[in-house]
């Protein structure tokens, strides 16, 4: 590569400032000086207007003009260039480095060539005494080998710089992408010191990004701080994922509901290396949810009132017709049982929850009549979550309704036994009817039965099997326990 402009671009890629007086290069020049029995050895890189001595021994100068450079000639050779007596060489006899200090007489330089073929400079050895015969073969070969070691060191630095540049460019692109995203993104070190926020933080909050957890307090609504900070410190101490909803201050001073999430980056030894988190605005969805909950509460209140009104009407009519008092009491009890089942679902919806057997008892109570022993529920009890109570209620309401119409609960002597049992990771519930009229399976299924099958398979991820036996219906519901 003889185009000097291209050569200089290659030279710039080696980040020479980082290699100035490099320990490894300095050791190479010292060995080169001993190998060739000279007082001076230098790694010389030829720049635009100067030659730069990157590392060396025996010379205090750090640079000389390029016009005086022996290495500018040596770097263009295929083999080490040897000048036995500079005063007798027409190329260098008038060189200020020969006629003045340091009084160069002997010079040998092995070219430093980049992988692209660009001549960069030379590894040179210098003496103020002429040396007829120059270098022997061993010294010449050794100088070439050491020049290869110099280039290996330069190449390693260049590759390191290239990798650093790539990582820096990637980080710049990632930061740019992060600034485009609608969420606030942050990261923190293992000790919880926050060291990165995308531009959305200042855009949303109007404040300076905090560097520690406690500095977040002014940005979190006072009513939410105790819960949010308690959860964060607990998750940080245990090294587990964090999630919470709280109100985040806005640049205009208002508050908006925000979903805050954080995940730990865990090392092989299980320790937390870093934290990465996001803040997502959920204010509109949160307010809609609150509105739906208020509407639900209003509807539930009205349904409760309807039960109360009906029971009141029954009581009034019963006083007018004393002969129907027994029937009125039974009907009122049935309505109260329905009301209790409704209250169970509402309690579950409000996060209070209840047990599986409690739900079954509430649902079956309206069908027991005066003789509560007609329905027996036994076995393992489990806690039901918010999402599982409704599908369970639908399934057993359908079974109870059909039993009351066609099965064991349609006659006074009929009975239903419900057994709940854990089997490994599954919950098995068996419904067994006895004492009722003989029921035959039909070729078609009604809407309710199809809805139940869909509910079991999709919402509970389970199975429901039914068998019509001579003594009555037998049903077996199998549900994974994690669906509860």
QUIHU-V928134 format. One record per residue. RES is the residue in one letter. OMEGA is omega in whole degrees, 0 to 359 (none if undefined). NEAR is the number of other ideal C-beta (glycine too) atoms within 10 Angstrom. Layout:
res & omega & near
RES & OMEGA & NEAR
RES & OMEGA & NEAR
//
This chain:
res & omega & near
X & 184 & 12
X & 176 & 9
X & 188 & 9
X & 179 & 13
X & 177 & 7
X & 179 & 12
X & 180 & 21
X & 177 & 14
X & 177 & 12
X & 180 & 17
X & 179 & 22
X & 184 & 10
X & 185 & 17
X & 177 & 20
X & 187 & 15
X & 180 & 17
X & 181 & 7
X & 181 & 10
X & 181 & 20
X & 182 & 12
X & 180 & 11
X & 184 & 18
X & 182 & 9
X & 178 & 14
X & 180 & 22
X & 178 & 16
X & 178 & 13
X & 181 & 22
X & 178 & 25
X & 179 & 15
X & 178 & 15
X & 179 & 29
X & 179 & 20
X & 180 & 12
X & 185 & 17
X & 177 & 24
X & 179 & 11
X & 180 & 23
X & 187 & 14
X & 172 & 22
X & 184 & 28
X & 164 & 28
X & 186 & 28
X & 176 & 26
X & 185 & 23
X & 180 & 25
X & 186 & 17
X & 184 & 10
X & 180 & 9
X & 165 & 16
X & 186 & 24
X & 177 & 20
X & 186 & 23
X & 178 & 26
X & 180 & 23
X & 178 & 26
X & 174 & 17
X & 182 & 16
X & 182 & 15
X & 182 & 7
X & 178 & 11
X & 180 & 13
X & 172 & 15
X & 177 & 20
X & 180 & 11
X & 182 & 15
X & 181 & 11
X & 191 & 16
X & 169 & 24
X & 185 & 26
X & 176 & 29
X & 175 & 17
X & 184 & 18
X & 184 & 27
X & 180 & 25
X & 181 & 14
X & 177 & 15
X & 181 & 7
X & 176 & 10
X & 179 & 23
X & 182 & 20
X & 175 & 20
X & 185 & 24
X & 179 & 16
X & 185 & 17
X & 181 & 23
X & 181 & 15
X & 180 & 11
X & 184 & 15
X & 179 & 6
X & 190 & 10
X & 186 & 20
X & 181 & 12
X & 182 & 10
X & 179 & 18
X & 178 & 12
X & 178 & 19
X & 182 & 22
X & 177 & 13
X & 178 & 10
X & 3 & 10
X & 177 & 17
X & 183 & 14
X & 172 & 24
X & 179 & 19
X & 178 & 22
X & 170 & 28
X & 182 & 27
X & 176 & 27
X & 186 & 29
X & 174 & 22
X & 186 & 26
X & 180 & 20
X & 177 & 18
X & 178 & 9
X & 183 & 11
X & 181 & 10
X & 176 & 20
X & 186 & 22
X & 184 & 24
X & 183 & 28
X & 165 & 33
X & 188 & 31
X & 172 & 32
X & 189 & 30
X & 175 & 26
X & 178 & 20
X & 178 & 15
X & 178 & 10
X & 183 & 15
X & 175 & 18
X & 183 & 7
X & 175 & 7
X & 181 & 18
X & 171 & 21
X & 185 & 10
X & 181 & 7
X & 180 & 9
X & 179 & 19
X & 180 & 17
X & 180 & 13
X & 179 & 18
X & 179 & 23
X & 178 & 14
X & 179 & 13
X & 176 & 21
X & 176 & 24
X & 178 & 12
X & 177 & 16
X & 181 & 25
X & 177 & 20
X & 178 & 12
X & 179 & 18
X & 181 & 25
X & 178 & 13
X & 178 & 12
X & 180 & 19
X & 180 & 18
X & 177 & 11
X & 178 & 12
X & 180 & 14
X & 178 & 12
X & 178 & 10
X & 179 & 11
X & 178 & 12
X & 180 & 10
X & 179 & 10
X & 179 & 10
X & 178 & 10
X & 179 & 10
X & 178 & 11
X & 179 & 10
X & 179 & 10
X & 178 & 13
X & 179 & 14
X & 177 & 11
X & 179 & 11
X & 180 & 18
X & 179 & 13
X & 185 & 10
X & 182 & 12
X & 180 & 8
X & 169 & 17
X & 180 & 24
X & 179 & 20
X & 173 & 22
X & 180 & 16
X & 178 & 21
X & 185 & 13
X & 180 & 15
X & 178 & 9
X & 175 & 16
X & 185 & 11
X & 186 & 19
X & 177 & 11
X & 169 & 17
X & 172 & 21
X & 187 & 22
X & 184 & 15
X & 181 & 20
X & 183 & 20
X & 179 & 14
X & 184 & 11
X & 188 & 20
X & 183 & 19
X & 184 & 13
X & 177 & 13
X & 181 & 10
X & 179 & 17
X & 181 & 17
X & 176 & 14
X & 187 & 11
X & 183 & 15
X & 179 & 10
X & 175 & 13
X & 189 & 18
X & 180 & 12
X & 183 & 12
X & 181 & 22
X & 183 & 22
X & 182 & 15
X & 181 & 9
X & 182 & 10
X & 189 & 17
X & 185 & 16
X & 181 & 10
X & 186 & 13
X & 181 & 20
X & 177 & 17
X & 179 & 11
X & 182 & 15
X & 182 & 19
X & 178 & 13
X & 180 & 11
X & 180 & 18
X & 180 & 19
X & 182 & 9
X & 180 & 11
X & 181 & 13
X & 183 & 13
X & 180 & 12
X & 174 & 19
X & 178 & 12
X & 175 & 18
X & 177 & 15
X & 180 & 20
X & 181 & 20
X & 181 & 23
X & 178 & 18
X & 183 & 16
X & 181 & 11
X & 179 & 6
X & 178 & 7
X & 180 & 10
X & 177 & 16
X & 180 & 16
X & 186 & 20
X & 174 & 27
X & 182 & 18
X & 179 & 22
X & 176 & 14
X & 179 & 20
X & 177 & 15
X & 169 & 21
X & 189 & 11
X & 178 & 13
X & 182 & 11
X & 180 & 6
X & 178 & 6
X & 180 & 7
X & 181 & 10
X & 178 & 18
X & 181 & 12
X & 174 & 15
X & 175 & 23
X & 184 & 14
X & 178 & 21
X & 173 & 17
X & 184 & 22
X & 179 & 14
X & 179 & 18
X & 188 & 16
X & 182 & 16
X & 179 & 10
X & 181 & 12
X & 181 & 16
X & 176 & 12
X & 179 & 11
X & 178 & 12
X & 179 & 11
X & 179 & 10
X & 179 & 10
X & 177 & 12
X & 178 & 10
X & 179 & 10
X & 179 & 13
X & 179 & 13
X & 179 & 10
X & 179 & 10
X & 178 & 16
X & 181 & 11
X & 177 & 9
X & 177 & 15
X & 178 & 14
X & 179 & 10
X & 177 & 12
X & 181 & 17
X & 180 & 13
X & 181 & 10
X & 178 & 15
X & 177 & 17
X & 179 & 11
X & 179 & 11
X & 181 & 17
X & 180 & 13
X & 182 & 10
X & 180 & 11
X & 178 & 18
X & 179 & 10
X & 181 & 7
X & 183 & 10
X & 182 & 9
X & 181 & 7
X & 186 & 13
X & 181 & 12
X & 179 & 11
X & 180 & 12
X & 179 & 19
X & 180 & 14
X & 179 & 12
X & 178 & 15
X & 178 & 17
X & 178 & 16
X & 179 & 15
X & 179 & 17
X & 177 & 15
X & 175 & 18
X & 179 & 17
X & 178 & 19
X & 177 & 16
X & 177 & 20
X & 180 & 16
X & 178 & 16
X & 180 & 22
X & 179 & 17
X & 178 & 16
X & 178 & 14
X & 180 & 21
X & 180 & 16
X & 176 & 13
X & 180 & 8
X & 178 & 10
X & 177 & 17
X & 183 & 18
X & 178 & 14
X & 181 & 22
X & 176 & 17
X & 178 & 18
X & 180 & 23
X & 180 & 22
X & 179 & 20
X & 183 & 20
X & 184 & 25
X & 183 & 24
X & 181 & 19
X & 184 & 20
X & 183 & 19
X & 184 & 18
X & 180 & 14
X & 182 & 10
X & 184 & 10
X & 180 & 11
X & 178 & 7
X & 178 & 19
X & 180 & 23
X & 180 & 13
X & 184 & 19
X & 175 & 11
X & 183 & 16
X & 178 & 14
X & 180 & 14
X & 177 & 16
X & 179 & 11
X & 176 & 21
X & 185 & 13
X & 189 & 12
X & 186 & 12
X & 185 & 20
X & 183 & 21
X & 178 & 16
X & 176 & 19
X & 180 & 24
X & 180 & 21
X & 182 & 18
X & 187 & 25
X & 171 & 20
X & 179 & 16
X & 179 & 18
X & 182 & 26
X & 180 & 23
X & 179 & 14
X & 178 & 21
X & 180 & 24
X & 180 & 15
X & 191 & 9
X & 190 & 14
X & 189 & 25
X & 183 & 25
X & 178 & 27
X & 179 & 15
X & 187 & 12
X & 183 & 10
X & 182 & 10
X & 179 & 20
X & 176 & 18
X & 175 & 26
X & 179 & 15
X & 181 & 23
X & 180 & 15
X & 185 & 19
X & 172 & 12
X & 174 & 12
X & 184 & 10
X & 180 & 8
X & 183 & 8
X & 170 & 15
X & 180 & 22
X & 177 & 17
X & 180 & 23
X & 178 & 15
X & 185 & 23
X & 179 & 18
X & 176 & 23
X & 175 & 16
X & 180 & 16
X & 178 & 20
X & 179 & 11
X & 184 & 10
X & 179 & 18
X & 178 & 6
X & 177 & 9
X & 181 & 9
X & 181 & 4
X & 178 & 6
X & 180 & 13
X & 181 & 11
X & 182 & 7
X & 180 & 14
X & 178 & 16
X & 179 & 11
X & 179 & 14
X & 180 & 24
X & 178 & 16
X & 179 & 12
X & 181 & 19
X & 185 & 20
X & 186 & 12
X & 185 & 10
X & 182 & 17
X & 181 & 21
X & 183 & 11
X & 180 & 20
X & 177 & 13
X & 179 & 21
X & 180 & 9
X & 178 & 17
X & 181 & 10
X & 182 & 15
X & 180 & 12
X & 182 & 6
X & 178 & 12
X & 183 & 24
X & 171 & 22
X & 180 & 15
X & 181 & 21
X & 180 & 15
X & 179 & 23
X & 184 & 16
X & 173 & 23
X & 184 & 13
X & 180 & 12
X & 176 & 9
X & 180 & 16
X & none & 16
//
